[in-house]
Amino acid sequence: MSSPTDPGRRLLPLLTANHPLGRQAVTCQYRCGNACSHEAPNTSANAYFGDVVKEVVSRRGILKAGAVVAAAGAGALAFSGTAAAAPVDVDLDLDLGLKFGRDRDGLNFEPVQPNTLDAVVVPKGYQQDVVIRWGDAVLSDAPKFDFDNQTAAAQAKQFGYNNDFCGLVPLPGWNRWLMVSNHEYSSEEFMFKNWDANNPTEEQVKIAWAAHGLSVVQVERDHRSGKLVVSKDKRRYNRRITLTTPFEMRGPAADSKYLKTSADPSGKVVLGTQNNCAGGVTPWGTILSGEENFNQYFANGDLVTDATAKARNARYGIRGTASTRKWERFDKRFDLTQEPNEANRFGWVVEIDPLDPTSTPVKHTALGRFKHEGANVIVARNGRVVAYMGDDERFDYMYKFVTDECYMPGSSKRAREHNKRLLDSGTLYVAKFTGDSPASEIDGTGKLPSDGEFDGSGQWIPLAHNDRSFVPGFTAEEVYIFTRLAADKVSPTKMDRPEDVEPSLRNRRVYAALTNNTDRGKPGKEGATEVSPRLGNKHGHVLELEERHSDNTATTFSWKLLLVCGDPNDPGTYFGGYDKGQVSPISCPDNVAFDSRGNLWISTDGNALKSNDGIFAVPVEGRHRGFVKQFLTVPIGGEACGPVIEDDFVLVSVQHPGEIDGASANNPLSHWPDGGTSQPRPSVAVVWRKDRRKICD
């Protein structure tokens, strides 16, 4: 199963290039409302701070005089690794000739080659299976899935559509967990035969509402086979959260006038969550989930008559008249001319407690409102909890939140209730990055500056602390609800779609996936900067950030680019200083995770190298730092999401398999996971070693 030439595996044509990246146009339509076909919402004129510094002093002068330290309050990091080797020829369709061996990082698998198979392809010596698929039972009384006879009532009890983030919360006993999956968006063209986009039925719309949200499913490791399976006889924790599930608004902006609607004059009770992308597991056993491309679900942004409200909506990409899915025809809350505040009730980090199936999920206003890819936390050395977040939009920002109160260790009821309130109060920050190389050395090609790497320093700029705003002209509630506009005022650094941002619990550094930004350098757009060094960036990069003195509550940091992604044959790529002749090609990093040895694992979204998306592993320490190896690929048209890296297995969420331009429920071009002539179904897959040894051995 490790080679594209394995018998029984159907090799499909390379993905078409209808989108400037590798993603299919139909996916862009349903997932983000064709965001890249519209003007980026950030039209602020804030300049990259590094350009100002670099025009007046050289890098040596900065280091000698300490000017960057004085300006940004952080020193430079020192990492092992050599300058990038000279490029070598790599043919994506041929054997990469990758070298691998046993090392302390434990990444000893034979890399999977790029391919366009309609299968989950794993390394030699590994096997894979499906844990759960769209429509499988979550609740005990769920009916069997019937593609041609779906109902909203059935879907509300079944695994939802387009699962993204996946997290495991351990249960007492041997190898038992609660698996929590986000269901990011619905792709109606692939869910219903004879789909009429102009005339959806009310039942189809309600099925889509039920297909959004999250699923909580108890799973366990099968003792005989080694695979992960859904527990058949213990479903008391299992739960579906949908677009009609009540959520509690909490934190400093709860009950704001901007959150009140005719259905909820309190501003504290919201129905549902949508477009949930990435997320994280907290130390107290809850799940954080990010509401991302919520803007596309709301109609008639152009018809809003209040100029201030219209401008605020535009900054969040809310525009146009009728929505793609036409939900406004069946619920007025999706029509902004009737419920102008409803969109303000989405775009938050939500928290659910899978260990309490009767609990009310929470939307945390203290963490700000934007297109949250997700949120991941770490307990700082002083006990306070720090959450890191990315706003997944071209030219938008990275954020962090530091709690006022400290984490209480233990699993007692008192400790859990205390910890579940931690995200209600604290300080919200936005990031400003400064490069340490002369501006003339950042030419937009990805060529390394003379010091051999893209790196620098930075600072966290405070936006608000509870009821206090640090942004002139904004009240605290305005900072939290219109975070993008407030951040614009303090001139943070424009990034290339900051998606998953996650701290390593081993080295306390923070790793951010910057997926891509083909608008960088276009007329009227910001050009190359040291933290975003390529014009027309279609492959993305991975950022490594270290807080001053490894204190995650610090307001200054150092940073460097661990990876500048793409074909290793391209001189504008960089792999942590590792020999580029050895690495796997990687494009469009999206989600990140860590194994128990501290290696970074990366899933991709929209591979612009015309191969299927996949999961990659890379050491961040030692002599193999930057040695990227592909661990698996997902089926044609699919996206690799939500990787979970356990010692004994890996979970991958296979999102939108078969979502290919020209395909539909009437014309499926993928038949994964069930084969034959079946419809493709988003699913969670598990991968494990045939010899039952650890993944990193």
C-alpha positions in Angstrom: 0.0 0.0 0.0 3.1 2.3 0.0 3.4 2.8 -3.7 1.2 4.4 -6.3 1.8 1.3 -8.5 0.3 -1.1 -6.0 -2.1 -3.5 -7.8 -5.8 -2.8 -7.1 -5.2 0.9 -6.6 -6.8 3.2 -9.1 -4.5 6.0 -10.2 -6.6 9.0 -11.1 -5.6 12.0 -13.3 -3.8 14.8 -11.6 -6.1 17.3 -10.0 -7.1 20.2 -12.2 -5.8 23.7 -11.7 -9.1 25.6 -11.7 -8.1 27.4 -8.5 -4.8 29.4 -8.2 -3.8 26.8 -5.6 -4.3 23.1 -5.7 -7.8 23.2 -4.2 -10.8 22.5 -6.4 -13.2 25.4 -7.1 -16.2 23.5 -5.8 -14.4 23.1 -2.4 -13.7 26.8 -2.3 -17.4 27.5 -3.0 -18.7 25.4 -0.1 -16.0 25.7 2.5 -15.2 29.4 2.4 -17.6 31.0 0.0 -14.9 31.5 -2.6 -12.9 33.8 -0.3 -9.9 33.9 -2.6 -12.0 35.2 -5.5 -12.9 38.3 -3.5 -10.8 41.1 -2.3 -9.0 40.2 1.0 -11.1 41.9 3.8 -8.0 43.5 5.4 -7.6 46.8 3.6 -5.7 48.5 6.4 -2.5 50.3 5.5 -0.3 49.2 8.5 3.2 48.6 7.3 5.5 45.7 8.1 7.6 47.0 11.0 10.7 45.1 9.8 10.8 47.2 6.6 11.1 50.4 8.6 14.0 49.0 10.7 15.8 47.4 7.8 15.9 50.5 5.7 18.0 52.4 8.2 20.3 49.8 9.8 22.0 46.6 8.7 21.6 43.3 10.5 25.1 43.5 11.9 24.4 46.9 13.2 21.2 45.7 14.8 22.9 42.8 16.5 25.9 44.9 17.6 23.8 47.8 19.0 20.9 45.7 20.2 18.5 47.9 18.3 16.0 45.1 17.6 16.1 44.0 21.2 15.3 47.6 22.2 12.6 48.0 19.6 10.9 44.7 19.9 12.1 43.5 23.3 13.4 40.1 22.3 16.8 38.5 21.4 17.6 36.1 18.6 17.3 32.4 18.9 20.1 30.0 18.2 19.1 26.6 16.6 21.2 23.8 15.2 21.2 23.2 11.5 23.1 24.2 8.4 22.3 26.3 5.4 20.1 24.8 2.7 21.9 22.5 0.3 22.0 23.2 -3.4 18.8 22.1 -5.1 18.5 18.8 -6.8 16.1 17.5 -9.4 13.0 15.8 -8.0 10.3 14.2 -10.2 7.0 14.0 -8.2 6.0 10.9 -10.2 9.2 8.9 -9.6 10.9 7.4 -6.6 12.3 10.2 -4.4 15.3 8.2 -3.4 14.8 9.3 0.2 17.2 8.1 2.8 16.0 7.1 6.2 17.4 5.3 9.2 16.9 4.8 12.9 17.4 7.9 15.0 16.3 9.2 18.4 13.4 11.0 16.7 11.9 7.6 16.0 10.6 8.6 12.5 11.9 5.4 10.8 9.1 4.8 8.4 9.6 4.7 4.6 8.1 7.8 3.2 5.0 7.6 1.0 5.5 9.0 -2.4 3.2 11.7 -3.9 0.3 10.2 -5.8 -3.3 10.7 -6.9 -4.8 7.4 -5.7 -8.4 7.1 -4.5 -7.1 5.5 -1.2 -5.4 6.3 2.1 -1.9 5.3 1.3 0.4 4.5 4.2 4.1 3.3 4.6 5.3 -0.2 4.2 4.6 -2.2 7.4 1.5 -0.1 8.3 -2.2 -0.7 7.8 -5.2 1.5 7.9 -9.0 1.3 8.4 -12.0 3.5 8.9 -13.1 4.4 12.4 -16.3 6.2 11.5 -17.8 7.8 8.4 -20.5 10.4 7.6 -23.9 8.9 8.5 -22.6 6.2 10.9 -24.5 6.0 14.2 -23.4 8.3 17.0 -26.5 8.0 19.3 -27.8 4.5 20.1 -31.1 5.1 18.4 -29.7 6.4 15.2 -31.1 4.7 12.1 -28.8 3.1 9.5 -27.5 5.6 7.0 -29.5 5.8 3.8 -27.9 8.2 1.3 -31.0 8.4 -0.9 -33.4 8.8 2.0 -31.7 11.2 4.4 -33.7 13.1 7.1 -32.7 15.9 9.5 -33.9 13.8 12.4 -31.6 10.9 11.4 -28.6 13.2 10.7 -28.9 14.7 14.1 -28.1 11.3 15.6 -25.4 10.3 13.0 -21.8 11.4 12.4 -21.8 14.7 10.7 -20.3 15.8 7.4 -16.8 17.0 6.5 -15.1 16.2 9.7 -12.0 18.3 10.4 -10.3 18.6 13.8 -10.2 15.4 15.8 -9.2 15.1 19.5 -9.1 12.4 22.0 -10.1 12.7 25.7 -9.0 9.7 27.7 -11.4 7.6 29.7 -10.5 5.5 32.7 -9.4 2.0 31.7 -7.2 0.6 29.0 -7.2 2.3 25.6 -10.5 4.1 25.8 -11.2 7.6 24.7 -13.9 10.1 23.7 -13.2 11.1 20.2 -14.4 14.6 19.3 -14.7 15.7 15.7 -15.6 19.0 14.2 -17.9 19.0 11.2 -16.7 22.1 9.3 -19.2 22.6 6.4 -21.7 20.9 4.2 -21.2 20.2 0.5 -24.8 19.9 -0.7 -23.8 19.0 -4.3 -22.2 15.8 -2.9 -24.8 15.1 -0.2 -27.9 15.1 -2.4 -28.6 13.7 -5.8 -30.2 16.2 -8.3 -29.2 19.1 -6.0 -30.8 22.3 -7.2 -28.6 25.1 -5.7 -31.3 27.7 -6.5 -34.1 25.8 -4.9 -33.0 23.8 -1.9 -35.8 22.1 0.0 -36.5 22.8 3.7 -35.6 19.3 4.6 -32.2 19.5 2.8 -31.4 22.7 4.6 -32.3 21.1 8.0 -30.1 18.1 7.1 -27.3 20.5 6.5 -27.9 22.2 9.9 -27.7 18.8 11.5 -24.6 17.8 9.6 -22.7 20.8 11.0 -21.2 21.1 14.5 -19.4 18.3 16.4 -19.7 14.6 17.3 -18.6 13.0 20.5 -18.0 9.3 20.1 -16.6 6.7 22.5 -13.8 4.7 20.9 -11.5 1.9 22.0 -8.5 -0.1 20.8 -9.4 -3.6 19.5 -7.1 -6.0 21.4 -6.8 -8.5 18.5 -6.4 -6.3 15.5 -4.8 -3.2 17.0 -7.2 -0.8 15.2 -9.4 1.8 16.8 -13.1 1.1 16.8 -16.3 2.8 17.9 -17.5 1.3 21.2 -20.7 -0.6 20.5 -22.2 -1.1 23.9 -21.2 2.1 25.8 -22.7 5.2 24.3 -23.6 7.3 27.4 -21.0 9.9 26.5 -21.9 10.0 22.8 -23.4 13.3 21.6 -24.2 15.4 18.6 -23.9 19.2 18.6 -25.5 20.9 15.7 -26.6 24.3 14.4 -29.7 24.1 16.7 -27.8 23.2 19.9 -28.0 26.0 22.5 -24.6 27.7 23.4 -23.9 30.0 26.3 -22.0 33.3 25.5 -19.5 33.9 28.2 -16.8 36.4 29.0 -16.5 40.2 29.0 -18.6 40.8 25.9 -21.5 38.5 26.8 -24.9 40.3 26.8 -23.4 43.1 24.6 -25.9 45.1 22.6 -24.1 43.8 19.5 -25.0 40.2 20.4 -28.7 40.7 21.0 -31.4 39.5 18.6 -35.1 39.3 18.5 -34.9 35.6 19.5 -32.4 36.3 22.2 -32.7 39.7 23.8 -30.3 38.7 26.5 -27.4 38.2 24.0 -26.3 35.2 26.0 -27.9 32.2 24.2 -26.8 31.3 20.7 -28.2 28.4 18.7 -25.4 26.3 17.2 -21.9 26.5 15.9 -20.8 26.4 12.3 -17.7 26.1 10.1 -15.7 24.6 12.9 -12.2 24.0 11.6 -9.3 23.1 13.9 -9.2 22.9 17.7 -7.4 21.5 20.7 -7.7 19.4 23.8 -7.3 21.3 27.1 -5.4 19.9 30.2 -8.8 19.8 32.0 -10.3 17.5 29.4 -12.5 19.8 27.3 -12.3 20.6 23.6 -11.7 24.0 22.1 -13.1 24.5 18.5 -12.7 27.4 16.2 -15.5 28.9 14.1 -13.9 29.9 10.9 -15.6 30.8 7.6 -19.0 31.7 9.2 -19.4 34.8 7.0 -20.6 32.8 4.0 -23.7 31.6 5.7 -25.3 35.1 6.1 -27.2 36.8 3.3 -27.8 40.3 2.2 -24.7 42.0 3.7 -24.8 44.4 0.8 -28.4 45.4 1.7 -27.6 46.4 5.3 -28.4 50.2 5.5 -26.4 51.1 8.6 -23.0 52.2 7.3 -21.0 51.3 10.4 -22.5 47.8 10.6 -21.9 47.3 6.8 -18.3 48.3 7.2 -17.8 46.0 10.1 -19.4 43.1 8.2 -17.2 43.8 5.2 -14.1 43.4 7.4 -15.3 39.9 8.1 -16.0 39.1 4.4 -19.8 39.4 4.8 -21.0 40.7 1.5 -23.5 40.0 -1.4 -27.1 39.3 -1.4 -28.4 35.7 -1.4 -26.2 33.1 0.2 -24.9 30.0 -1.5 -27.0 27.7 0.5 -30.1 29.9 0.8 -30.6 29.2 4.5 -32.1 32.6 4.9 -35.3 31.3 3.2 -36.0 29.0 6.1 -34.6 31.0 9.1 -34.5 34.7 9.3 -31.5 34.7 11.5 -29.4 34.1 8.4 -30.7 37.3 6.8 -28.8 40.3 8.0 -31.5 42.7 7.0 -33.8 41.0 9.5 -31.3 40.0 12.2 -28.3 42.4 11.8 -26.5 41.0 14.9 -26.8 37.3 14.2 -23.4 37.1 12.4 -21.7 38.7 15.4 -22.7 35.5 17.4 -20.3 33.4 15.2 -16.6 33.6 14.8 -15.7 32.5 18.3 -13.7 29.8 20.1 -16.2 27.4 21.5 -15.6 25.0 24.4 -17.4 21.7 25.0 -17.1 19.2 27.8 -17.3 15.7 26.3 -17.1 14.2 29.8 -20.5 15.8 30.6 -23.0 15.1 27.8 -25.6 17.3 29.6 -23.3 20.4 29.7 -24.1 23.5 27.7 -21.3 24.4 25.3 -19.7 27.8 25.6 -18.6 30.6 23.2 -15.7 32.5 24.7 -15.9 36.2 24.0 -12.6 37.0 25.8 -10.7 35.2 23.0 -11.9 37.6 20.3 -14.0 37.2 17.2 -12.4 36.4 13.8 -12.1 33.5 11.5 -10.7 31.2 14.1 -8.8 28.2 12.7 -8.7 26.9 16.2 -7.1 27.4 19.7 -4.4 25.5 21.5 -3.3 26.0 25.0 -0.3 25.4 27.3 0.1 25.9 31.0 2.8 28.5 31.5 5.5 28.0 34.2 3.7 30.4 36.5 0.5 28.4 36.2 -1.5 30.7 33.9 -3.0 29.2 30.7 -2.0 30.6 27.3 -4.1 30.1 24.2 -2.6 30.6 20.7 -4.9 31.3 17.7 -4.7 32.2 14.0 -7.1 34.2 11.8 -7.3 32.1 8.6 -7.5 34.9 6.1 -5.0 36.4 3.6 -3.1 39.3 5.4 -4.7 38.7 8.8 -3.1 38.1 12.1 -1.9 35.8 14.9 -3.2 36.1 18.4 -2.7 34.8 21.9 -4.7 35.0 25.1 -3.3 34.8 28.7 -5.6 34.0 31.5 -5.8 35.9 34.8 -6.2 32.8 36.9 -3.9 29.8 37.2 -4.6 26.2 36.2 -5.7 24.0 39.1 -4.1 20.5 38.7 -6.2 17.4 39.2 -9.4 15.9 38.0 -11.6 16.7 40.9 -15.0 18.3 40.3 -13.7 21.5 42.0 -10.6 21.6 39.8 -12.5 21.0 36.5 -15.1 23.6 37.3 -12.4 26.1 38.1 -10.4 25.4 35.0 -13.5 25.5 32.8 -13.8 29.2 33.8 -10.2 30.1 33.0 -10.9 31.5 29.5 -13.5 33.9 30.9 -11.0 36.5 31.9 -7.5 37.5 30.8 -5.6 39.6 28.2 -6.0 39.3 24.4 -2.9 40.1 22.3 -2.0 40.3 18.6 1.4 39.7 17.1 3.9 42.0 15.4 7.0 40.4 13.7 10.3 42.0 12.9 12.9 40.5 10.6 16.6 40.8 11.3 17.9 41.0 7.7 18.2 44.0 5.4 15.2 44.6 3.3 17.3 44.3 0.1 17.9 40.6 1.0 14.2 39.7 1.0 13.6 39.7 -2.7 10.3 37.8 -2.8 11.7 34.6 -4.4 12.3 32.7 -1.1 16.1 33.1 -1.5 17.7 32.9 2.0 19.3 36.1 3.3 23.0 36.2 4.0 22.6 34.9 7.6 21.2 31.6 6.2 17.6 31.7 7.5 14.5 33.8 7.8 14.3 34.9 11.5 13.8 37.8 13.8 12.0 39.0 16.9 8.6 40.3 17.8 6.1 41.4 20.4 2.6 40.7 21.5 0.5 43.9 21.5 -2.3 44.0 24.1 -5.8 44.6 22.7 -8.0 44.3 25.8 -8.2 43.0 29.3 -11.7 42.2 30.5 -13.6 45.5 30.5 -10.5 47.6 29.6 -9.6 48.4 26.0 -6.0 49.2 25.0 -7.1 50.3 21.5 -7.9 54.0 21.0 -11.5 54.6 19.8 -12.7 51.1 20.8 -14.5 50.0 23.9 -13.6 46.6 25.3 -16.8 45.0 23.9 -16.0 46.4 20.5 -12.5 44.9 20.7 -13.9 41.5 21.4 -16.7 41.5 18.9 -14.9 43.4 16.1 -11.4 42.1 16.8 -10.1 42.5 13.3 -10.9 46.2 13.2 -9.4 46.8 16.6 -6.3 44.9 15.7 -5.9 47.0 12.5 -5.5 50.0 14.7 -2.3 48.8 16.4 -0.5 47.7 13.2 0.2 44.0 13.7 1.9 41.9 11.0 -0.1 40.8 8.1 0.4 37.0 7.7 -0.2 34.4 4.9 -3.3 32.7 6.2 -2.3 31.7 9.8 -4.1 28.5 10.4 -3.3 26.1 13.2 -1.1 27.6 15.9 0.0 25.1 18.5 2.6 25.1 21.4 4.9 22.1 21.9 4.5 20.8 25.4 8.2 19.5 25.2 10.1 22.6 24.1 7.4 25.2 24.8 7.9 26.7 21.3 4.9 27.6 19.2 4.5 26.3 15.7 2.2 28.0 13.2 1.0 26.7 9.8 0.9 29.6 7.3 -1.0 27.9 4.4 -0.5 30.3 1.5 -1.3 33.7 0.1 -1.2 34.1 -3.7 -2.2 37.8 -3.3 1.2 38.7 -1.6 2.9 41.3 -3.8 0.0 41.9 -6.1 -0.7 45.6 -7.0 -1.8 47.4 -3.9 -0.9 44.5 -1.7 1.9 44.1 0.8 5.0 42.6 -0.7 7.5 40.1 0.7 8.6 40.4 4.3 11.0 38.3 6.2 8.2 36.4 7.9 6.4 36.0 4.6 9.3 36.0 2.2 7.7 34.9 -1.1 5.6 36.8 -3.6 2.5 35.0 -4.8 3.0 32.4 -2.0 1.2 29.3 -3.2 2.9 26.7 -1.0 3.0 28.3 2.4 5.5 27.9 5.3 5.8 26.9 8.9 6.8 29.3 11.6 8.6 28.5 14.9 8.2 31.1 17.7 9.9 31.1 21.1 8.7 33.4 23.9 11.4 35.3 25.8 13.0 33.0 28.5 10.6 30.3 27.3 7.8 32.1 29.3 4.6 31.6 27.4 3.1 34.7 29.1 5.9 37.0 27.9 5.1 39.9 25.6 8.3 39.5 23.4 9.6 36.6 21.4 12.0 35.4 18.8 11.0 33.5 15.6 12.2 31.8 12.5 10.8 29.9 9.6 11.2 26.2 10.1 9.9 25.3 6.6 9.4 27.3 3.4 7.3 24.7 1.6 7.1 23.5 -1.9 9.1 21.3 -4.3 12.6 20.7 -2.9 13.9 21.3 -6.5 12.7 24.9 -6.2 15.5 27.1 -4.9 12.9 29.2 -3.0 12.2 26.4 -0.5 13.9 25.7 2.8 13.7 22.7 5.2 15.2 23.9 8.5 18.7 23.7 6.9 18.3 20.0 6.1 19.6 18.5 2.9 16.8 19.2 0.4 17.8 16.2 -1.6 16.4 14.0 1.2 13.0 15.5 2.0 9.5 14.9 0.8 7.8 17.7 -1.1 5.1 19.5 1.0 2.6 22.2 0.0 0.0 24.2 1.9 0.5 23.3 5.6 -2.7 23.5 7.5 -2.9 21.6 10.9 -0.1 20.7 13.2 0.3 18.2 16.0 3.1 16.6 18.0 4.1 13.0 18.9 5.5 12.0 22.4 9.0 12.6 21.2 8.3 16.2 20.2 8.3 15.7 16.5 6.1 18.0 14.5 3.4 16.5 12.3 1.7 18.5 9.6 -1.4 18.0 7.5 -1.9 19.8 4.2 -4.8 21.4 2.5 -4.7 22.2 -1.2 -1.5 20.7 -2.3 -0.3 22.9 -5.1 2.2 20.2 -6.3 -0.7 18.3 -7.9 -0.5 15.4 -5.5 -3.1 14.3 -3.0 -3.0 16.0 0.4 -1.3 14.1 3.2 0.3 14.1 6.6 4.1 14.7 7.1 6.4 14.4 10.1 9.5 16.5 10.8 11.9 16.6 13.7 12.4 20.1 15.2 15.5 19.2 17.2 18.8 17.5 16.5 20.7 16.6 13.4 17.5 15.7 11.5 15.8 19.0 12.1 13.9 19.9 9.0 13.9 16.3 7.5 10.3 16.2 6.2 8.9 12.8 5.5 5.4 12.0 4.1 3.5 9.6 6.3 0.3 9.2 4.3 -1.8 10.6 1.6 -5.6 10.8 1.5 -7.9 9.9 -1.4 -8.4 12.0 -4.5 -10.1 15.4 -3.9 -9.8 15.0 -0.1 -8.1 17.0 2.5 -6.0 15.7 5.4 -7.2 17.2 8.7 -7.0 17.0 12.4 -4.1 14.6 12.9 -3.9 12.8 16.2 -0.5 11.2 16.9 -0.6 8.6 19.6 2.3 6.2 20.4 0.4 3.3 18.9 -1.7 4.8 16.1 -2.4 7.9 14.0 -5.8 9.4 13.3 -6.5 11.4 10.1 -9.8 13.1 9.3 -10.4 12.7 5.6 -12.5 15.7 4.6 -14.4 16.1 1.4 -13.1 13.0 -0.5 -14.0 13.1 -4.2 -14.8 16.9 -4.0 -13.5 17.4 -7.6 -14.7 19.9 -10.1 -17.2 18.1 -12.4 -18.1 15.5 -9.8 -21.3 15.4 -7.8 -23.6 12.9 -6.1 -24.9 12.1 -9.5 -21.4 11.6 -10.8 -19.1 10.5 -8.0 -15.4 10.5 -9.0 -14.2 8.9 -5.7 -15.7 5.8 -4.0 -13.7 6.0 -0.8 -14.0 4.5 1.8 -16.5 1.8 0.8 -15.3 1.1 -2.8 -17.4 -0.2 -5.7 -19.9 2.4 -7.0 -20.5 3.9 -3.5 -20.7 7.6 -2.7 -17.6 9.1 -1.1 -18.1 9.8 2.6 -15.9 12.0 4.8 -14.5 9.8 7.5 -11.9 9.4 10.3 -9.2 6.8 9.5 -6.7 5.1 11.8 -3.2 4.0 10.9 -1.1 1.6 12.9 1.9 -0.7 12.5 1.3 -4.3 11.5 3.9 -5.5 14.1 2.0 -3.5 16.8 5.1 -1.5 17.7 5.0 2.2 18.4 4.7 4.7 15.6 7.9 6.5 16.7 10.1 3.5 17.5 
